């Protein structure tokens, strides 16, 4: 429970610091753009995520299967990076609360 509160706090802090300059609608647009780029070349997108976040390619491929969109995969990796938490924990929270948005 304590880890969940810490993760949610870190995510909240990330969003609070990012969204005033970025804007919620801009976040939606950013995620849509990530999805478009990923659909253009999914293989290259997976390699890019692997390289950018230092995650082995098989783990990126497993992540892609467990989330709704490539943009969600990116967000799981990014939130995990910002919160200094394992991506598996972020994915678990995502799956529990995915209907509520990022």
C-alpha positions in Angstrom: 0.0 0.0 0.0 2.8 2.4 0.9 4.5 1.8 -2.5 1.2 2.5 -4.3 0.8 5.8 -2.5 4.4 6.7 -3.2 4.0 5.9 -6.9 0.7 7.8 -7.2 2.3 10.7 -5.5 5.2 10.7 -7.9 2.9 10.4 -10.9 0.8 13.3 -9.5 3.9 15.4 -9.0 5.1 14.6 -12.5 1.8 15.6 -14.0 1.5 18.7 -11.8 4.9 19.9 -12.9 4.4 19.0 -16.5 0.8 19.9 -17.3 0.8 23.7 -16.6 3.3 24.2 -19.4 2.1 21.2 -21.4 -1.6 21.2 -20.9 -3.9 18.2 -20.5 -5.1 18.5 -24.1 -1.5 18.7 -25.2 -0.8 15.5 -23.4 -3.6 13.8 -25.3 -2.2 15.2 -28.5 1.3 14.0 -27.6 0.0 10.5 -26.9 -1.9 10.5 -30.2 1.3 11.6 -32.0 3.2 8.8 -30.3 0.6 6.3 -31.5 0.8 7.6 -35.1 4.6 7.4 -35.1 4.5 3.9 -33.7 2.0 2.7 -36.2 4.2 3.9 -39.0 7.0 1.5 -38.0 6.1 -0.5 -34.9 9.4 -2.4 -34.9 11.5 0.7 -34.9 9.2 2.2 -32.2 9.9 -0.8 -29.9 13.6 -0.5 -30.5 13.5 3.2 -29.7 11.6 2.5 -26.4 14.2 -0.1 -25.5 17.1 2.2 -26.2 15.5 5.3 -24.6 14.5 3.7 -21.4 17.2 1.0 -21.1 14.7 -1.8 -21.2 15.4 -5.1 -23.0 13.4 -5.5 -26.2 11.5 -8.6 -25.1 10.3 -6.6 -22.0 9.1 -3.8 -24.3 7.3 -6.3 -26.5 5.6 -7.8 -23.4 4.6 -4.3 -22.3 3.1 -3.5 -25.7 0.8 -6.5 -25.3 -0.3 -5.5 -21.9 -1.4 -2.0 -22.6 -4.0 -0.5 -25.0 -1.8 1.6 -27.2 1.9 2.3 -28.0 1.4 5.7 -26.4 0.3 4.0 -23.1 3.5 1.9 -23.3 5.6 5.0 -23.6 3.7 6.6 -20.7 4.2 3.6 -18.5 8.0 3.6 -19.2 8.2 7.4 -18.7 6.2 7.5 -15.5 8.3 4.6 -14.2 11.5 6.5 -15.1 10.3 9.8 -13.4 8.9 8.0 -10.3 12.0 5.7 -10.1 9.7 2.7 -10.0 9.7 -0.5 -11.9 7.6 -0.4 -15.1 5.8 -3.5 -13.9 4.4 -1.5 -10.9 3.3 1.3 -13.2 1.6 -1.2 -15.6 -0.2 -2.7 -12.7 -1.5 0.7 -11.6 -2.4 1.5 -15.3 -4.4 -1.6 -15.6 -6.2 -1.0 -12.4 -7.1 2.6 -13.2 -6.9 2.8 -17.1 -10.4 4.2 -17.5 -9.4 7.3 -15.6 -6.7 8.5 -18.0 -3.2 9.5 -17.3 
